[in-house]
């Protein structure tokens, strides 16, 4: 296969086993960990994965980019996974064929997102993500978001490949083994991080319109996100977009809950942006009175 799989983890004992089981075919598996206190390391070593602890000191690189550029990957192709993702047999077979293509340097892959046991086929059809690329030809972009929330892993950053790119037809299965309580906790953490990022984004100009018409799905998605951030009433817009326009109602009751929680996530971001603005105003008032 000539493929190295890189998996970023932190306390992923509930998810990691299924992920590793799905990539037994890979020539090398590297688990880059952020100081897990559960059985993550034991499970990784049980499957013969190379386990490395990443100590984040702030700044750049973050842990996936560190793993990509560290020289740990010994094979010509790199596949990036999260611990709650699975490679199906059909995707594995497609990857086997894709890495034999001489004139392509990277491949975009879509998500198949499972929520409350059901595929969110309509509610959350995630865009194309660069996940499979030649070793030495791709790395994560630096968005200069290294100081917000203490995140040591790439969240909104995308892999940029120097060369020709294609698309795979089969999806990555994304299904967390965590319960809804843990999922909502994680979304709350993300909303705090996103709020700080949002403040910077709103201070930046909207990208040039030609990005919207680009053949690059990453550039197109970035323009759409930047435009959306400037619209009023975003929580309601998100619910109506996902539930009605994207026909999330076809995903059943799980689809309704998911669309509602996505709207709540946006509301949390807005509230935290407002809280940050109030704190800044209060600080300015205190400084001016002194």
NORBEL-V558797 format. One record per residue. RES is the residue in one small letter. PHI is phi in whole degrees, 0 to 359 (none if undefined). PSI is psi as a letter, one per 40 degrees, with the letter a starting at -180 (* if undefined). OMEGA is omega in whole degrees, -180 to 180 (* if undefined). Layout:
# NORBEL-V558797
res={RES:RES}
phi={PHI:PHI}
psi={PSI:PSI}
omega={OMEGA:OMEGA}
This chain:
# NORBEL-V558797
res={x:x:x:x:x:x:x:x:x:x:x:x:x:x:x:x:x:x:x:x:x:x:x:x:x:x:x:x:x:x:x:x:x:x:x:x:x:x:x:x:x:x:x:x:x:x:x:x:x:x:x:x:x:x:x:x:x:x:x:x:x:x:x:x:x:x:x:x:x:x:x:x:x:x:x:x:x:x:x:x:x:x:x:x:x:x:x:x:x:x:x:x:x:x:x:x:x:x:x:x:x:x:x:x:x:x:x:x:x:x:x:x:x:x:x:x:x:x:x:x:x:x:x:x:x:x:x:x:x:x:x:x:x:x:x:x:x:x:x:x:x:x:x:x:x:x:x:x:x:x:x:x:x:x:x:x:x:x:x:x:x:x:x:x:x:x:x:x:x:x:x:x:x:x:x:x:x:x:x:x:x:x:x:x:x:x:x:x:x:x:x:x:x:x:x:x:x:x:x:x:x:x:x:x:x:x:x:x:x:x:x:x:x:x:x:x:x:x:x:x:x:x:x:x:x:x:x:x:x:x:x:x:x:x:x:x:x:x:x:x:x:x:x:x:x:x:x:x:x:x:x:x:x:x:x:x:x:x:x:x:x:x:x:x:x:x:x:x:x:x:x:x:x:x:x:x:x:x:x:x:x:x:x:x:x:x:x:x:x:x}
phi={none:57:237:256:261:246:237:268:223:199:52:245:298:283:253:297:302:296:296:296:300:282:238:300:287:291:289:208:235:245:254:254:246:251:77:299:250:257:268:305:298:299:293:300:290:300:267:78:283:279:255:228:269:260:258:275:253:87:73:234:271:268:289:291:296:300:295:298:262:279:87:291:287:257:239:294:238:238:243:265:227:264:295:264:248:229:260:288:298:293:291:303:297:292:297:303:285:295:288:270:281:283:261:242:254:198:227:277:227:263:268:244:270:255:227:51:80:233:291:278:298:256:294:214:273:296:290:290:234:282:235:238:205:291:299:94:250:220:200:286:290:261:268:56:248:281:257:260:80:72:291:259:240:292:247:263:291:244:284:251:249:271:148:280:237:234:229:263:276:268:259:281:280:245:215:281:274:288:282:296:301:294:298:293:302:294:296:295:298:297:294:294:295:294:297:293:292:300:301:292:297:291:278:263:290:295:303:303:300:296:295:295:261:290:282:278:297:291:298:295:294:297:296:298:295:296:291:298:301:266:272:282:63:299:302:293:299:297:297:294:295:287:278:256:295:276:62:299:298:286:269:73:296:299:295:297:297:296:299:295:291:295:295:296:299:294:297:299:298:300:296:286:297:298:300:297:295:297:297:294:296:297:294:295:295:295:294:287:277:271}
psi={d:f:h:h:h:h:h:h:i:h:f:f:d:d:d:d:d:d:d:d:d:e:f:d:e:i:d:h:h:h:h:h:i:f:f:i:e:a:e:d:d:d:d:d:d:d:e:e:i:h:h:h:h:h:h:h:e:i:a:i:i:a:d:d:d:d:d:d:e:e:e:d:h:e:i:d:i:h:h:h:i:i:d:f:i:i:h:i:d:d:d:d:d:d:d:d:d:d:e:e:h:d:e:h:e:i:h:i:i:i:i:g:h:h:h:f:e:i:h:g:d:d:d:g:g:i:i:h:h:h:d:h:i:h:h:e:e:i:i:i:i:h:e:f:f:e:e:h:e:e:h:e:i:h:c:e:i:i:h:h:h:g:a:h:i:a:i:i:d:i:i:h:h:h:h:i:e:i:i:d:d:d:d:d:d:d:d:d:d:d:d:d:d:d:d:d:d:d:d:d:d:d:e:i:i:h:i:i:d:e:d:d:e:i:e:h:d:d:d:d:d:d:d:d:d:d:d:d:d:e:i:i:f:d:d:d:d:d:d:d:d:d:d:d:d:e:f:d:d:e:e:a:d:d:d:d:d:d:d:d:d:d:d:d:d:d:d:d:d:d:d:d:d:d:d:d:d:d:d:d:d:d:d:d:d:d:d:d:e:*}
omega={-178:-179:170:177:177:-179:177:-176:162:-179:-176:-178:-179:-176:-165:-176:-180:178:-179:178:-176:-180:177:-178:-175:179:-177:175:179:175:180:-168:-179:176:179:178:179:-175:-178:-178:-179:180:179:-179:176:180:177:180:173:-175:-179:177:179:178:-175:179:-175:178:-174:9:169:-162:178:178:177:-180:-180:-172:-175:-175:179:-179:-173:-174:-171:-178:178:174:-180:178:165:-176:-180:177:-179:175:-180:179:-179:177:177:180:179:177:179:179:-174:-176:176:-179:-172:-169:179:-177:180:-179:172:179:177:176:163:-170:-180:-179:-177:175:-177:176:177:-175:-178:-173:-172:175:-172:-180:-179:179:176:-177:-177:-176:180:177:-179:-178:-178:173:180:176:177:-179:-179:179:-170:-173:-175:174:179:-179:180:180:178:-180:-180:179:178:174:177:-177:176:-179:-177:-177:175:-180:175:-174:180:-172:166:175:-179:-178:180:175:179:178:-175:179:180:-180:-180:176:-179:178:177:176:179:-178:177:178:-179:180:179:177:-178:-179:178:-178:-178:176:-179:179:176:178:-179:-175:-177:176:180:-178:-178:174:179:-177:179:178:-179:-180:179:180:-179:178:-179:178:-179:-178:-176:-180:176:175:-174:179:178:179:180:-179:-178:179:-177:-171:-177:-177:178:178:177:179:177:178:174:-178:177:178:178:180:-179:180:178:-180:176:177:178:178:178:177:177:178:-179:-179:-179:173:179:178:179:179:178:179:179:179:179:179:178:179:178:-179:-178:-179:-179:*}
